[in-house]
Amino acid sequence: MRPPEDRPNVILINCDDLGYGDLGCYGSTVNETPHLDRLAAEGVRFTDFYQAAPVCSPSRAAMMTGCYPSRVGLATNEHGGWVLFPGNAVGLNPEETTIADLLKQQGYSTAMVGKWHLGDQPEFLPRRHGFDSYYGLPYSNDMGIMEWREGYPPLPLLSDEEVIQEQPDQASLTERYVEQCVRFMRANRDRPFFLYFAHMYVHLPLYAPKRFLAQSENGAYGAAVECIDWSTGVLLHELRRLGLGENTLVIFTSDNGSRARDGGGSNAPLRGTKGTTWEGGQRLPCIVRWPGVVPAGGTCGEITTAMDFLPTLARLAGAEPPTDCIIDGHDIRPLVMCEDGAESPYDAFFYYLRDELEAVRSGRWKLHLKTGKLYDLEADVGEQNDVAADHADVVKALEARAEECRRDIGDGVTETRGRNCRPAGRVDDPRPLTEFDPDNPYMVAMYDWGDGPGR
């Protein structure tokens, strides 16, 4: 058995569209999340944690590389849209260094299970970005044959880079994901490992297992949240069973805010939703647990981001972040360990929607650049009271920070080209991983139904 002081295993759990107010430990009264509440009680809960974008692909690119999405060319897809779609010619450049790359170089076993969404061409899939194995969907669970969509290929379930099933039953998919996670943990109990588990929940469409639907007090949304909670409990139980609890750093977060449109989701007490640069679009739950190292029951109110995972995890594994390119994230070990006097390493955090710089935060102040409205987030986390007229000096300082960011990373609004950006990966002949096969009886039945299984 490995000693607790050895380099930690890392389990990174990332949800899809889970909002700030969707967990009991973040204030939900409608979703039952006992395992995640326990995770928070045994670790540190971050209150001012951000993803670098309010939608899927760019936020995941930032989390994997430690860089703002525009820095790595994935603020938009090839057509200027929000996220990547099946058969797009662009994806995460194989030249970029990911968390998995760095940990693999340090002798870690690395696996990804779940939603990737950083390019579905072979050149962009997880095995090309430091993961020893991959099992999951290469993009969102609504990007297959669906009643309300036309022209999409069947949804592909991948094992490494092979399509092993088309249009899988989504109601059972999370359980299959958990099984893959458990198999990986057991196979690598004697060496350090990195497991990235990216849920399909709570992205639409919601296909929740019947047992969670039966017990939910918040409809299908609550059932999906409770399935996420259950899966976390399974992984924590397995860590205890393997004797790896003290060897393992667990991180739980989400890729962007909830849709929160009468569907059961909540970003409370924040304003805004997924797809916006209000706090509800990008400020998210983040829980970190490492028994004996991270103090139990801690709360951190400093500005932190998912871009910090790469430099922080690299140093915990005995590696250094890349030095041949700009990394925007910071080593936040002092904040994770709740050290006395630890402060945010961010002089400013920049809110991007696509390639457009929309807001900037420094300390307690957040300036929305299009409107010129200023909010004091310590006194007004819901962004209701514009105080720009009372703090002209703060507005001027934040505008100056924004201008520095435009020169560095760029801004589609002002048509400023960033001087320190790198290109996305690109292929010449992109093709979807699957195509509708009229000779496949299952596909024909699915197409005739006009819907996915489990509806």
For each residue, the residues with C-beta under 8 A, 3 or more apart:
1: 243
2: 6 190 191 192 244 247
3: 6
4: 246 247 292
5:
6: 2 3 192 247
7: 106 108 192 316 317 318
8: 192 247 248 249 290 293 316 317
9: 192 193 194 195 244 247 248 249
10: 103 108 193 194 195 248 249 251 313 316 317
11: 195 197 235 248 249 250 251
12: 99 194 195 196 197 251 253 309
13: 197 198 199 232 235 250 251 252 253
14: 60 63 114 196 197 198 199 253 254 255
15: 18 199 201 202 228 252 253 254 255
16: 56 115 140 198 199 200 201 202 203 254 255
17: 202 203 204 254 255 256 257 258 259 265 274
18: 15 22 23 199 201 202 225 228 254 258 265 284 285
19: 22 254 257 258 260 265 266 267 268 280 284
20: 26 257 258 266 267 268 270 279 280 283 284 285
21: 26 27 28 258 266 267 268 269 270
22: 18 19 26 28 31 202 225 258 265 266 285
23: 18 26 27 28 31 33 36 37 40 225 285
24: 27 28 29 31 32 33 34 36 37
25: 33 36 37 39 40 41 45 285 287
26: 20 21 22 23 45 285
27: 21 23 24 268 269
28: 21 22 23 24 31 33 225 266
29: 24
30: 217 218 222 264 266
31: 22 23 24 28 216 218 221 222 225 226 229
32: 24 215 217 222 226 229
33: 23 24 25 28 36 37 225 226 228 229
34: 24 37 38 229 233
35: 38 39 229 230 232 233 236
36: 23 24 25 33 39 40 228 229 232 252 287
37: 23 24 25 33 34 40 41
38: 34 35 41 42 236
39: 25 35 36 42 43 232 236 250 252 287 289
40: 23 25 36 37 43 45 287 289
41: 25 37 38 296 297
42: 38 39 289 291 296 297
43: 39 40 250 287 288 289 290 294 296 298
44: 287 288 289 294 295 298 299 300 336 338
45: 25 26 40 285 286 287 298 299 300
46: 49 285 286 287 288 299 300 304
47: 299 300 301
48: 283 300 301 302 303 304 344
49: 46 253 283 284 285 286 304 305 306
50: 282 283 284 303 304 305 306 349
51: 54 59 62 63 253 254 255 256 282 284 305 306
52: 58 59 62 63 68 69 282 305 306 307 328 352
53: 58 59 62 69 75 256 282 352 353
54: 51 59 256 257 274 275 276 277 281 282 353
55: 58 59 82 83 256 274 275
56: 16 59 60 82 83 115 117 140 203 255 256
57: 60 61 69 74 77 82 83 84 117 118
58: 52 53 55 61 62 69 74 75 76 82 83 352 354
59: 51 52 53 54 55 56 62 63 69 255 256 306
60: 14 56 57 63 64 116 117 118 198 255
61: 57 58 64 65 67 69 72 74 92 118
62: 51 52 53 58 59 65 66 67 68 69 72 305 306 307 328
63: 14 51 52 59 60 99 255 306 307 309
64: 60 61 92 96 98 99 100 118 129 310
65: 61 62 71 72 92 96 97 98 307 310 327
66: 62 99 307 308 309 310 311 321 327 328 329
67: 61 62 71 72 96 307 326 327 328 329
68: 52 62 71 72 75 307 328 350 352 409
69: 52 53 57 58 59 61 62 72 74 75 352
70: 73 75 352 355 409 410 418 421
71: 65 67 68 326 328 409 418 420 421 422
72: 61 62 65 67 68 69 92 93 96 421 422 424
73: 70 90 93 421 422 423 424
74: 57 58 61 69 84 90 91 92 118 424
75: 53 58 68 69 70 352 354 355
76: 58 79 80 81 82 354 355
77: 57 80 81 82 83 84 85 88 90
78: 88 89 90 426
79: 76
80: 76 77 354
81: 76 77 85
82: 55 56 57 58 76 77 275 354
83: 55 56 57 58 77 117 139 140
84: 57 74 77 88 90 91 117 118 119 120 139
85: 77 81 88 139 143
86: 120 138 139 143 152 153 432 433
87: 120 153 430 431 432
88: 77 78 84 85 91 119 120 121 430
89: 78 121 426 427 428 430
90: 73 74 77 78 84 119 424 425 426
91: 74 84 88 118 119 120 121 123 124 424 425 427
92: 61 64 65 72 74 96 98 118 119 124 129 424 425
93: 72 73 96 422 423 424 425
94: 123 124 128 129 425
95: 422 425
96: 64 65 67 72 92 93 129 422
97: 65 101 102 310 322 325
98: 64 65 92 101 102 129 130 310
99: 12 63 64 66 102 103 130 194 196 309 310 313 314
100: 64 103 104 110 112 126 129 130 131 194 196
101: 97 98 104 105 129 130
102: 97 98 99 105 106 130 310 313 314 317 319 321
103: 10 99 100 106 108 110 130 192 194 313 314 317 319
104: 100 101 107 108 110 130 131 132 194
105: 101 102 319
106: 7 102 103 192 317 318 319
107: 104 191 192
108: 7 10 103 104 191 192 193 194 317
109: 132 184 187 188 191 192 193 194
110: 100 103 104 130 131 132 133 193 194 195 196
111: 131 132 133 134 135 180 181 184 193 194 195 196
112: 100 116 126 131 133 134 135 136 195 196 197 198
113: 134 135 136 177 180 181 184 195 196 197 198
114: 14 135 136 137 177 196 197 198 199 200
115: 16 56 136 137 138 139 140 141 198 199 200 203
116: 60 112 119 120 125 126 134 136 137 138 139 198
117: 56 57 60 83 84 138 139 140
118: 57 60 61 64 74 84 91 92 124 129
119: 84 88 90 91 92 116 123 124 125 138 425
120: 84 86 87 88 91 116 124 125 138 139 156 432 433
121: 88 89 91 124 125 427 430 431
122: 125 128 161
123: 91 94 119 128 425 427
124: 91 92 94 118 119 120 121 128 129 425
125: 116 119 120 121 122 128 129 134 138 158 161
126: 100 112 116 129 130 131 134
127: 131 132 133 134 160 161
128: 94 122 123 124 125
129: 64 92 94 96 98 100 101 118 124 125 126
130: 98 99 100 101 102 103 104 110 126
131: 100 104 110 111 112 126 127 134 196
132: 104 109 110 111 127
133: 110 111 112 127 160 184
134: 111 112 113 116 125 126 127 131 158 159 160 161
135: 111 112 113 114 157 158 159 160 177 180
136: 112 113 114 115 116 157 158 177 198
137: 114 115 116 140 141 155 156 157 158 200
138: 86 115 116 117 119 120 125 156 158 433
139: 83 84 85 86 115 116 117 120 143
140: 16 56 83 115 117 137 143 200 203
141: 115 137 144 155 170 200 203 205
142: 146 149 203 204 205
143: 85 86 139 140 149 152 155
144: 141 152 153 154 155 156 166 167 452
145: 149 152 153 154 155 167 436 443 446 447 452
146: 142 149 152 205 451 452
147: 450 451
148:
149: 142 143 145 146 152
150:
151:
152: 86 143 144 145 146 149
153: 86 87 144 145 156 432 433 434 435 436
154: 144 145 166 167 434 435 436 443 446
155: 137 141 143 144 145 166 167 168 434 452
156: 120 137 138 144 153 163 165 166 433 434
157: 135 136 137 163 164 165 166 168 173
158: 125 134 135 136 137 138 161 162 163 164 433
159: 134 135 162 164
160: 127 133 134 135
161: 122 125 127 134 158
162: 158 159
163: 156 157 158 166 433 434
164: 157 158 159
165: 156 157 168
166: 144 154 155 156 157 163 434 440 442 443
167: 144 145 154 155 442 443 446 452 453
168: 155 157 165 172 173 176 453
169: 172 173 207 453 454
170: 141 173 200 205 207 452 453 454
171: 207 208 209 210 453 454
172: 168 169 175 176 209 454
173: 157 168 169 170 176 177 200 207
174: 177 178 199 200 201 209 227 228 231
175: 172 178 179 209
176: 168 172 173 179 180
177: 113 114 135 136 173 174 180 181 197 199 231
178: 174 175 181 182 231 234 235
179: 175 176 182 183
180: 111 113 135 176 177 183 184
181: 111 113 177 178 184 185 195 197 234 235
182: 178 179 185 186 234 235 238
183: 179 180 186 187
184: 109 111 113 133 180 181 187 188 193 195
185: 181 182 188 189 193 195 235 238 239 242 244
186: 182 183 189 238 242
187: 109 183 184
188: 109 184 185 191 193
189: 185 186 242 243 244
190: 2
191: 2 107 108 109 188
192: 2 6 7 8 9 103 106 107 108 109 317
193: 9 10 108 109 110 111 184 185 188
194: 9 10 12 99 100 103 104 108 109 110 111 313
195: 9 10 11 12 110 111 112 113 181 184 185
196: 12 14 99 100 110 111 112 113 114 131
197: 11 12 13 14 112 113 114 177 181 231 235
198: 13 14 16 60 112 113 114 115 116 136 255
199: 13 14 15 16 18 114 115 174 177 228 231
200: 16 114 115 137 140 141 170 173 174 203
201: 15 16 18 174 206 208 224 225 227 228
202: 15 16 17 18 22 206 221 224 225 228 258 265
203: 16 17 56 115 140 141 142 200
204: 17 142 259 263
205: 141 142 146 170 452 455
206: 201 202 220 221 223 224
207: 169 170 171 173 452 453 454 455
208: 171 201 212 213 216 220 223 224 227
209: 171 172 174 175 212 213 223 227
210: 171 213 214
211: 214 215
212: 208 209 215 216 223 224 226 227 230
213: 208 209 210 216 220 223
214: 210 211
215: 32 211 212 223 226
216: 31 208 212 213 219 220 221 222 223 226
217: 30 32 222
218: 30 31 221 222 223 225 264
219: 216 222 223 264
220: 206 208 213 216 223 224 264
221: 31 202 206 216 218 224 225 263 264 265
222: 30 31 32 216 217 218 219 225 226 264
223: 206 208 209 212 213 215 216 218 219 220 226 227
224: 201 202 206 208 212 220 221 227 228
225: 18 22 23 28 31 33 201 202 218 221 222 228 229
226: 31 32 33 212 215 216 222 223 229 230
227: 174 201 208 209 212 223 224 230 231
228: 15 18 33 36 174 199 201 202 224 225 231 232
229: 31 32 33 34 35 36 225 226 232 233
230: 35 212 226 227 233 234
231: 174 177 178 197 199 227 228 234 235
232: 13 35 36 39 228 229 235 236 252
233: 34 35 229 230 236 237
234: 178 181 182 230 231 237 238
235: 11 13 178 181 182 185 197 231 232 238 239 250
236: 35 38 39 232 233 239 240 245 250
237: 233 234 240 241
238: 182 185 186 234 235 241 242
239: 185 235 236 242 244 245 248 250
240: 236 237 243 244 245
241: 237 238
242: 185 186 189 238 239
243: 1 189 240
244: 2 9 185 189 239 240 247 248
245: 236 239 240 248 291
246: 4 290 291 292
247: 2 4 6 8 9 244
248: 8 9 10 11 239 244 245 290
249: 8 9 10 11 288 289 290 293 294 313 316
250: 11 13 39 43 235 236 239 287 288 289 290
251: 10 11 12 13 286 287 288 309
252: 13 15 36 39 232 285 286 287 288
253: 12 13 14 15 49 51 284 285 286 287 306
254: 14 15 16 17 18 19 51 257 284 285
255: 14 15 16 17 51 56 59 60 63 198
256: 17 51 53 54 55 56 59 274 275 281 282 284
257: 17 19 20 54 254 260 267 270 272 273 274 276 280 281 282 283 284
258: 17 18 19 20 21 22 202 265 266 267 273 274 280
259: 17 204 263 265 273 274
260: 19 257 263 265 266 267 273 274 280
261: 265 273
262:
263: 204 221 259 260
264: 30 218 219 220 221 222
265: 17 18 19 22 202 221 258 259 260 261
266: 19 20 21 22 28 30 258 260
267: 19 20 21 257 258 260 270 271 272 273 279 280 281
268: 19 20 21 27
269: 21 27 381 382
270: 20 21 257 267 278 279 280 283 381 382 383
271: 267 278 279 280 382 383 384
272: 257 267 276 277 278 279 280 281 383
273: 257 258 259 260 261 267 276 278 280 281
274: 17 54 55 256 257 258 259 260 281
275: 54 55 82 256 281 353
276: 54 257 272 273 280 281 353
277: 54 272 281 282 351 352 353 358 359 368
278: 270 271 272 273 281 383
279: 20 267 270 271 272 282 283 366 377 381 382 383
280: 19 20 257 258 260 267 270 271 272 273 276 283
281: 54 256 257 267 272 273 274 275 276 277 278
282: 50 51 52 53 54 256 257 277 279 351
283: 20 48 49 50 257 270 279 280
284: 18 19 20 49 50 51 253 254 256 257
285: 18 20 22 23 25 26 45 46 49 252 253 254
286: 45 46 49 251 252 253 304 306
287: 25 36 39 40 43 44 45 46 250 251 252 253
288: 43 44 46 249 250 251 252 294 336
289: 39 40 42 43 44 249 250 294
290: 8 43 246 248 249 250 293 294 336
291: 42 245 246 294 296
292: 4 246
293: 8 249 290 337
294: 43 44 249 288 289 290 291 298 336 337 338
295: 44 298 337 338
296: 41 42 43 291
297: 41 42
298: 43 44 45 294 295 338
299: 44 45 46 47
300: 44 45 46 47 48 304 335 336 338
301: 47 48
302: 48 335 342 343 344
303: 48 50 344 346 349 361 363
304: 46 48 49 50 286 300 308 332 335 344 346
305: 49 50 51 52 62 308 329 346 349
306: 49 50 51 52 59 62 63 253 286 309 329
307: 52 62 63 65 66 67 68 310 327 328 329 330
308: 66 304 305 311 312 329 330 331 332 345
309: 12 63 66 99 251 306 312 313 329
310: 64 65 66 97 98 99 102 307 313 314 321 327 329
311: 66 308 314 315 321 327 329 330 331
312: 308 309 315 316 329 330 331 332 333 336
313: 10 99 102 103 194 249 309 310 316 317
314: 99 102 103 310 311 317 319 320 321
315: 311 312 318 319 320 321 331 333
316: 7 8 10 249 312 313 333
317: 7 8 10 102 103 106 108 192 313 314
318: 7 106 315
319: 102 103 105 106 314 315
320: 314 315 323
321: 66 102 310 311 314 315 327 329 331
322: 97 325 327
323: 320
324:
325: 97 322 422
326: 67 71 420
327: 65 66 67 307 310 311 321 322
328: 52 62 66 67 68 71 307
329: 66 67 305 306 307 308 309 310 311 312 321
330: 307 308 311 312 345 346
331: 308 311 312 315 321 345
332: 304 308 312 335 336 345
333: 312 315 316 336 337
334: 337 339 342
335: 300 302 304 332 338 339 342 344
336: 44 288 290 294 300 312 332 333
337: 293 294 295 333 334 342
338: 44 294 295 298 300 335 342
339: 334 335 342
340:
341:
342: 302 334 335 337 338 339
343: 302
344: 48 302 303 304 335
345: 308 330 331 332
346: 303 304 305 330 349 362
347: 362 401
348: 360 361 362 398 401 405
349: 50 303 305 346 360 361 362
350: 68 357 359 360 402 405 409
351: 277 282 357 358 359 360 361
352: 52 53 58 68 69 70 75 277 355 356 357 358
353: 53 54 275 276 277 356 358
354: 58 75 76 80 82 412
355: 70 75 76 352 410 411 412
356: 352 353 411 412 413
357: 350 351 352 360 369 402 405 406 409 411 413 414
358: 277 351 352 353 368 369 370 413
359: 277 350 351 366 367 368 369
360: 348 349 350 351 357 366 367 369 398 401 402 405
361: 303 348 349 351 365 366 367 377
362: 346 347 348 349 365 397 398 401
363: 303
364: 376 377 378 379
365: 361 362 374 375 376 377 391 394 398
366: 279 359 360 361 374 375 377 383
367: 359 360 361 372 373 374 375 388 394 395 398 399 402
368: 277 358 359 371 372 373 374 375
369: 357 358 359 360 372 399 402 413
370: 358 413
371: 368
372: 367 368 369 388 395
373: 367 368 386 388
374: 365 366 367 368 386 387 388 391 394 395 398
375: 365 366 367 368 380 383 384 385 386 387
376: 364 365 379 380 385 387
377: 279 361 364 365 366 380 381 383
378: 364 381
379: 364 376
380: 375 376 377 383 384 385 387
381: 269 270 279 377 378
382: 269 270 271 279
383: 270 271 272 278 279 366 375 377 380
384: 271 375 380
385: 375 376 380
386: 373 374 375 389
387: 374 375 376 380 390 391
388: 367 372 373 374 391 392 395
389: 386 392
390: 387
391: 365 374 387 388 394 395
392: 388 389 395 396
393: 396 397
394: 365 367 374 391 397 398
395: 367 372 374 388 391 392 398 399
396: 392 393 399 400
397: 362 393 394 400 401
398: 348 360 362 365 367 374 394 395 401 402
399: 367 369 395 396 402 403
400: 396 397 403 404
401: 347 348 360 362 397 398 404 405
402: 350 357 360 367 369 398 399 405 406
403: 399 400 406 407
404: 400 401 407 408
405: 348 350 357 360 401 402 408 409 411
406: 357 402 403 409 410 411 414 416 418
407: 403 404 416 418 419
408: 404 405 418 419 420
409: 68 70 71 350 357 405 406 418 420 421
410: 70 355 406 416 417 418 421
411: 355 356 357 405 406 414 415 416 418
412: 354 355 356 415
413: 356 357 358 369 370
414: 357 406 411
415: 411 412
416: 406 407 410 411
417: 410
418: 70 71 406 407 408 409 410 411 421
419: 407 408
420: 71 326 408 409
421: 70 71 72 73 409 410 418
422: 71 72 73 93 95 96 325
423: 73 93 426
424: 72 73 74 90 91 92 93
425: 90 91 92 93 94 95 119 123 124
426: 78 89 90 423
427: 89 91 121 123 430
428: 89
429:
430: 87 88 89 121 427
431: 87 121
432: 86 87 120 153 435
433: 86 120 138 153 156 158 163
434: 153 154 155 156 163 166
435: 153 154 432
436: 145 153 154 443 447
437: 440 443
438: 443 444
439:
440: 166 437 443 444
441: 444 445
442: 166 167 445 446
443: 145 154 166 167 436 437 438 440 446 447
444: 438 440 441 447 448
445: 441 442 448 449
446: 145 154 167 442 443 449 451 452 453
447: 145 436 443 444 450
448: 444 445
449: 445 446
450: 147 447
451: 146 147 446 455
452: 144 145 146 155 167 170 205 207 446 455
453: 167 168 169 170 171 207 446
454: 169 170 171 172 207
455: 205 207 451 452
